[in-house]
């Protein structure tokens, strides 16, 4: 049997991009996804369409399981079936919204923390030689970034060019003594577990702490999927609300292709218990009002949007990732997509779905 790549959240944005990359490279891919995104965010967020696309496109080497990652017996049965043929686990399944988490902390924590533990234990038990990649989040740093000495510019908040984090925020920022949101706390638990299985059990693990992960396969909704949902509103005329910080809050945005390509580079030369900040960095970032302007430029329509003074709890005012550490370990990895490239692709690839 050829080497297996096991992907959780395989019908989601990063999961499906991972399926595509590894299936097209000739790997046998096992996907786990029970469409919890629809449970979290409603019918519009369903990933069923993407699951069907993967099954139809990669019939020869993609197998799908509609299983909850919290179901220990079912997860162990899959790991036992493929056992040491599993060479890579890409764990993208999650409850991804800090807004949603506050209404159901138990589900948020059990999916994000307990589900990750179940996967790690199954890895240790059945395929300890495999590489384990975890999609973490910049929310592990809580609201610490909001206490940086930011400067207001015409279209965005920025940081002084001489500041330590002028290139972006690196992995030295503390994850302690900060308000994480409940979502951030559950992801911290998972993040530390992944590190510990690398350090304690000598498994090849890595946490990729992402900023805004995006791309045309994102089932974006109001509570999660910034650029996807923004462009959807621009195309359909639906109302979009900007919350706080004068609409000048900054996000770096990394296309799912660029992120999964980073996963592949790590897989080829893995380390143990590693942590990487990963995002669009200075290469691909925007403020809210800059993103709105780009959407209007691409669609040729004025957006239907309004502004609320009340910011979202746990929202970052300014986040740009410093990806220098990853680039130093994997110098052959490079960005492909800017914010404008991403928005143009979202527009082009979803004309039939949204218009």
LUMKE-596037 format. One record per residue (C-alpha): residue number from 1; x, z, y. Coordinates in steps of 0.25 Angstrom, whole numbers. Layout:
BEGIN
+-----+-------+-------+-------+
|   k |    xx |    zz |    yy |
+-----+-------+-------+-------+
| NUM |     X |     Z |     Y |
...
+-----+-------+-------+-------+
END
This chain:
BEGIN
+-----+-------+-------+-------+
|   k |    xx |    zz |    yy |
+-----+-------+-------+-------+
|   1 |     0 |     0 |     0 |
|   2 |     5 |    -3 |    14 |
|   3 |     7 |     8 |    24 |
|   4 |    -6 |    14 |    30 |
|   5 |    -9 |    17 |    45 |
|   6 |   -20 |    27 |    46 |
|   7 |   -27 |    27 |    59 |
|   8 |   -37 |    37 |    64 |
|   9 |   -47 |    33 |    75 |
|  10 |   -44 |    19 |    70 |
|  11 |   -56 |    12 |    77 |
|  12 |   -53 |    19 |    90 |
|  13 |   -44 |    13 |   101 |
|  14 |   -30 |    17 |    96 |
|  15 |   -34 |    18 |    82 |
|  16 |   -39 |     3 |    81 |
|  17 |   -27 |    -2 |    89 |
|  18 |   -18 |     5 |    78 |
|  19 |   -26 |    -1 |    67 |
|  20 |   -24 |   -15 |    74 |
|  21 |    -9 |   -13 |    75 |
|  22 |    -6 |    -8 |    61 |
|  23 |   -16 |   -17 |    54 |
|  24 |   -11 |   -29 |    60 |
|  25 |     3 |   -25 |    56 |
|  26 |    -1 |   -25 |    42 |
|  27 |    -3 |   -10 |    40 |
|  28 |   -15 |    -4 |    32 |
|  29 |   -23 |     4 |    42 |
|  30 |   -32 |    15 |    38 |
|  31 |   -42 |    19 |    50 |
|  32 |   -50 |    32 |    51 |
|  33 |   -61 |    32 |    62 |
|  34 |   -75 |    37 |    61 |
|  35 |   -79 |    33 |    75 |
|  36 |   -79 |    47 |    81 |
|  37 |   -77 |    40 |    95 |
|  38 |   -92 |    36 |    94 |
|  39 |   -96 |    51 |    91 |
|  40 |   -87 |    55 |   103 |
|  41 |   -91 |    45 |   114 |
|  42 |  -104 |    37 |   109 |
|  43 |  -107 |    24 |   104 |
|  44 |   -99 |    16 |   114 |
|  45 |   -87 |    23 |   109 |
|  46 |   -89 |    19 |    94 |
|  47 |   -77 |    13 |    88 |
|  48 |   -85 |     6 |    77 |
|  49 |   -83 |    -8 |    83 |
|  50 |   -68 |    -6 |    82 |
|  51 |   -68 |     0 |    68 |
|  52 |   -76 |   -13 |    63 |
|  53 |   -66 |   -22 |    71 |
|  54 |   -54 |   -15 |    63 |
|  55 |   -61 |   -17 |    50 |
|  56 |   -64 |   -31 |    52 |
|  57 |   -50 |   -35 |    58 |
|  58 |   -41 |   -27 |    49 |
|  59 |   -49 |   -29 |    36 |
|  60 |   -36 |   -29 |    27 |
|  61 |   -29 |   -17 |    31 |
|  62 |   -38 |    -8 |    39 |
|  63 |   -47 |     3 |    32 |
|  64 |   -56 |    12 |    40 |
|  65 |   -61 |    26 |    37 |
|  66 |   -73 |    32 |    45 |
|  67 |   -68 |    46 |    44 |
|  68 |   -67 |    58 |    53 |
|  69 |   -52 |    63 |    55 |
|  70 |   -57 |    77 |    54 |
|  71 |   -62 |    75 |    39 |
|  72 |   -50 |    80 |    32 |
|  73 |   -54 |    76 |    18 |
|  74 |   -57 |    62 |    22 |
|  75 |   -44 |    60 |    30 |
|  76 |   -36 |    66 |    19 |
|  77 |   -43 |    57 |     9 |
|  78 |   -38 |    45 |    17 |
|  79 |   -24 |    50 |    19 |
|  80 |   -23 |    53 |     4 |
|  81 |   -28 |    39 |     1 |
|  82 |   -17 |    32 |     9 |
|  83 |    -7 |    43 |     8 |
|  84 |     8 |    39 |    10 |
|  85 |     4 |    25 |    13 |
|  86 |     0 |    30 |    27 |
|  87 |    11 |    27 |    36 |
|  88 |     5 |    30 |    49 |
|  89 |    -7 |    38 |    55 |
|  90 |   -12 |    35 |    69 |
|  91 |   -22 |    46 |    73 |
|  92 |   -30 |    41 |    85 |
|  93 |   -44 |    47 |    81 |
|  94 |   -48 |    58 |    91 |
|  95 |   -59 |    63 |   100 |
|  96 |   -52 |    58 |   113 |
|  97 |   -60 |    63 |   125 |
|  98 |   -58 |    76 |   132 |
|  99 |   -72 |    75 |   138 |
| 100 |   -78 |    74 |   124 |
| 101 |   -70 |    85 |   118 |
| 102 |   -76 |    96 |   127 |
| 103 |   -90 |    94 |   121 |
| 104 |   -86 |    95 |   106 |
| 105 |   -72 |   102 |   105 |
| 106 |   -74 |   104 |    90 |
| 107 |   -75 |    89 |    87 |
| 108 |   -64 |    86 |    97 |
| 109 |   -54 |    96 |    91 |
| 110 |   -57 |    93 |    77 |
| 111 |   -56 |    78 |    79 |
| 112 |   -43 |    78 |    87 |
| 113 |   -36 |    90 |    81 |
| 114 |   -42 |    93 |    67 |
| 115 |   -42 |    78 |    64 |
| 116 |   -28 |    76 |    68 |
| 117 |   -24 |    88 |    59 |
| 118 |   -31 |    82 |    47 |
| 119 |   -24 |    69 |    49 |
| 120 |   -10 |    75 |    50 |
| 121 |   -12 |    84 |    38 |
| 122 |   -17 |    72 |    30 |
| 123 |    -4 |    64 |    35 |
| 124 |     5 |    76 |    31 |
| 125 |    -2 |    77 |    17 |
| 126 |    -3 |    62 |    13 |
| 127 |     7 |    54 |    22 |
| 128 |    17 |    63 |    28 |
| 129 |    26 |    51 |    30 |
| 130 |    16 |    44 |    39 |
| 131 |    17 |    43 |    55 |
| 132 |     6 |    50 |    62 |
| 133 |     2 |    46 |    76 |
| 134 |    -8 |    54 |    84 |
| 135 |   -15 |    49 |    97 |
| 136 |   -14 |    61 |   105 |
| 137 |   -17 |    61 |   120 |
| 138 |   -12 |    65 |   134 |
| 139 |   -23 |    75 |   135 |
| 140 |   -13 |    85 |   127 |
| 141 |    -7 |    87 |   140 |
| 142 |   -20 |    92 |   146 |
| 143 |   -22 |    92 |   161 |
| 144 |    -7 |    95 |   164 |
| 145 |    -5 |    81 |   169 |
| 146 |   -15 |    84 |   180 |
| 147 |    -6 |    94 |   186 |
| 148 |     5 |    84 |   189 |
| 149 |     8 |    81 |   204 |
| 150 |     0 |    68 |   205 |
| 151 |    -1 |    60 |   218 |
| 152 |   -14 |    53 |   222 |
| 153 |   -12 |    38 |   224 |
| 154 |   -22 |    27 |   229 |
| 155 |   -27 |    24 |   215 |
| 156 |   -21 |    34 |   205 |
| 157 |   -14 |    48 |   204 |
| 158 |     1 |    47 |   202 |
| 159 |    13 |    55 |   200 |
| 160 |    26 |    55 |   208 |
| 161 |    36 |    45 |   203 |
| 162 |    46 |    56 |   202 |
| 163 |    38 |    65 |   194 |
| 164 |    42 |    69 |   179 |
| 165 |    30 |    61 |   174 |
| 166 |    31 |    49 |   183 |
| 167 |    32 |    40 |   171 |
| 168 |    21 |    48 |   165 |
| 169 |    18 |    61 |   157 |
| 170 |    28 |    63 |   145 |
| 171 |    27 |    72 |   133 |
| 172 |    34 |    84 |   140 |
| 173 |    21 |    88 |   147 |
| 174 |    15 |   101 |   142 |
| 175 |     2 |   101 |   134 |
| 176 |     0 |   116 |   136 |
| 177 |    -7 |   124 |   147 |
| 178 |   -16 |   113 |   151 |
| 179 |   -31 |   109 |   150 |
| 180 |   -31 |    99 |   139 |
| 181 |   -46 |    97 |   137 |
| 182 |   -52 |    99 |   123 |
| 183 |   -48 |    85 |   119 |
| 184 |   -34 |    87 |   124 |
| 185 |   -33 |   101 |   116 |
| 186 |   -38 |    94 |   103 |
| 187 |   -28 |    83 |   105 |
| 188 |   -17 |    93 |   108 |
| 189 |   -20 |   100 |    94 |
| 190 |   -19 |    86 |    87 |
| 191 |    -6 |    82 |    95 |
| 192 |     1 |    95 |    91 |
| 193 |    -3 |    94 |    77 |
| 194 |     3 |    80 |    76 |
| 195 |    16 |    84 |    82 |
| 196 |    16 |    96 |    72 |
| 197 |    14 |    88 |    60 |
| 198 |    26 |    80 |    65 |
| 199 |    35 |    92 |    68 |
| 200 |    30 |   101 |    57 |
| 201 |    27 |    91 |    45 |
| 202 |    37 |    81 |    49 |
| 203 |    27 |    70 |    50 |
| 204 |    29 |    58 |    59 |
| 205 |    19 |    61 |    70 |
| 206 |    17 |    57 |    85 |
| 207 |     7 |    61 |    96 |
| 208 |     4 |    50 |   106 |
| 209 |    -2 |    56 |   118 |
| 210 |   -10 |    45 |   124 |
| 211 |   -15 |    43 |   138 |
| 212 |   -27 |    33 |   139 |
| 213 |   -27 |    25 |   126 |
| 214 |   -34 |    12 |   128 |
| 215 |   -37 |    -3 |   124 |
| 216 |   -48 |   -13 |   122 |
| 217 |   -52 |    -6 |   108 |
| 218 |   -56 |     7 |   115 |
| 219 |   -71 |    11 |   114 |
| 220 |   -70 |    18 |   128 |
| 221 |   -81 |    27 |   132 |
| 222 |   -83 |    36 |   144 |
| 223 |   -76 |    48 |   138 |
| 224 |   -64 |    40 |   132 |
| 225 |   -57 |    27 |   134 |
| 226 |   -54 |    26 |   149 |
| 227 |   -50 |    11 |   151 |
| 228 |   -59 |     6 |   140 |
| 229 |   -71 |    13 |   145 |
| 230 |   -68 |    10 |   160 |
| 231 |   -67 |    -5 |   157 |
| 232 |   -80 |    -5 |   149 |
| 233 |   -87 |     1 |   161 |
| 234 |   -80 |   -10 |   170 |
| 235 |   -85 |   -21 |   160 |
| 236 |   -99 |   -15 |   158 |
| 237 |  -102 |    -9 |   172 |
| 238 |  -104 |     5 |   166 |
| 239 |  -101 |    16 |   175 |
| 240 |   -88 |    23 |   175 |
| 241 |   -85 |    36 |   181 |
| 242 |   -71 |    41 |   186 |
| 243 |   -69 |    56 |   185 |
| 244 |   -60 |    63 |   195 |
| 245 |   -46 |    61 |   201 |
| 246 |   -51 |    50 |   211 |
| 247 |   -51 |    40 |   199 |
| 248 |   -36 |    40 |   201 |
| 249 |   -32 |    47 |   187 |
| 250 |   -22 |    39 |   180 |
| 251 |   -21 |    36 |   165 |
| 252 |   -11 |    28 |   157 |
| 253 |   -17 |    19 |   147 |
| 254 |   -11 |    14 |   135 |
| 255 |   -17 |     2 |   127 |
| 256 |   -20 |     5 |   112 |
| 257 |   -10 |    -6 |   108 |
| 258 |     2 |     1 |   115 |
| 259 |    -1 |    14 |   110 |
| 260 |    -3 |     9 |    95 |
| 261 |    10 |     1 |    97 |
| 262 |    17 |    15 |   101 |
| 263 |    11 |    21 |    88 |
| 264 |    18 |     9 |    80 |
| 265 |    31 |    12 |    86 |
| 266 |    30 |    26 |    83 |
| 267 |    26 |    23 |    68 |
| 268 |    38 |    14 |    67 |
| 269 |    48 |    25 |    71 |
| 270 |    40 |    39 |    70 |
| 271 |    44 |    52 |    75 |
| 272 |    38 |    66 |    71 |
| 273 |    30 |    75 |    80 |
| 274 |    31 |    66 |    92 |
| 275 |    23 |    65 |   105 |
| 276 |    22 |    54 |   114 |
| 277 |    14 |    52 |   127 |
| 278 |     8 |    38 |   126 |
| 279 |     0 |    30 |   137 |
| 280 |     1 |    19 |   146 |
| 281 |    12 |    26 |   154 |
| 282 |    16 |    19 |   168 |
| 283 |    13 |     6 |   161 |
| 284 |    -2 |     7 |   160 |
| 285 |   -10 |    17 |   168 |
| 286 |   -21 |    17 |   178 |
| 287 |   -30 |    26 |   187 |
| 288 |   -45 |    26 |   185 |
| 289 |   -47 |    18 |   198 |
| 290 |   -36 |     9 |   194 |
| 291 |   -42 |     6 |   180 |
| 292 |   -56 |     4 |   187 |
| 293 |   -49 |    -7 |   196 |
| 294 |   -43 |   -14 |   184 |
| 295 |   -56 |   -14 |   177 |
| 296 |   -63 |   -20 |   189 |
| 297 |   -52 |   -30 |   190 |
| 298 |   -53 |   -34 |   175 |
| 299 |   -68 |   -35 |   174 |
| 300 |   -71 |   -40 |   188 |
| 301 |   -82 |   -29 |   190 |
| 302 |   -83 |   -17 |   199 |
| 303 |   -83 |    -5 |   190 |
| 304 |   -95 |     5 |   190 |
| 305 |   -88 |    18 |   192 |
| 306 |   -89 |    31 |   200 |
| 307 |   -80 |    43 |   202 |
| 308 |   -83 |    58 |   199 |
| 309 |   -74 |    68 |   206 |
| 310 |   -74 |    77 |   193 |
| 311 |   -63 |    73 |   184 |
| 312 |   -64 |    74 |   169 |
| 313 |   -59 |    87 |   162 |
| 314 |   -45 |    85 |   157 |
| 315 |   -43 |    72 |   164 |
| 316 |   -29 |    68 |   168 |
| 317 |   -27 |    64 |   182 |
| 318 |   -14 |    56 |   179 |
| 319 |    -8 |    52 |   165 |
| 320 |     3 |    43 |   163 |
| 321 |    10 |    44 |   150 |
| 322 |    25 |    44 |   149 |
| 323 |    28 |    36 |   137 |
| 324 |    43 |    37 |   138 |
| 325 |    45 |    45 |   126 |
| 326 |    38 |    36 |   117 |
| 327 |    45 |    24 |   123 |
| 328 |    59 |    31 |   121 |
| 329 |    56 |    33 |   106 |
| 330 |    50 |    19 |   104 |
| 331 |    56 |     9 |   115 |
| 332 |    50 |    -3 |   109 |
| 333 |    36 |     1 |   112 |
| 334 |    30 |    -5 |   125 |
| 335 |    17 |    -5 |   132 |
| 336 |     9 |   -18 |   132 |
| 337 |    -4 |   -15 |   140 |
| 338 |    -6 |   -10 |   155 |
| 339 |   -19 |    -4 |   160 |
| 340 |   -24 |   -18 |   165 |
| 341 |   -20 |   -24 |   151 |
| 342 |   -29 |   -14 |   144 |
| 343 |   -41 |   -15 |   153 |
| 344 |   -41 |   -30 |   152 |
| 345 |   -40 |   -30 |   137 |
| 346 |   -52 |   -19 |   137 |
| 347 |   -60 |   -29 |   145 |
| 348 |   -57 |   -41 |   138 |
| 349 |   -58 |   -36 |   124 |
| 350 |   -72 |   -29 |   127 |
| 351 |   -79 |   -39 |   134 |
| 352 |   -88 |   -42 |   122 |
| 353 |   -90 |   -27 |   119 |
| 354 |   -94 |   -22 |   133 |
| 355 |   -99 |   -34 |   141 |
+-----+-------+-------+-------+
END
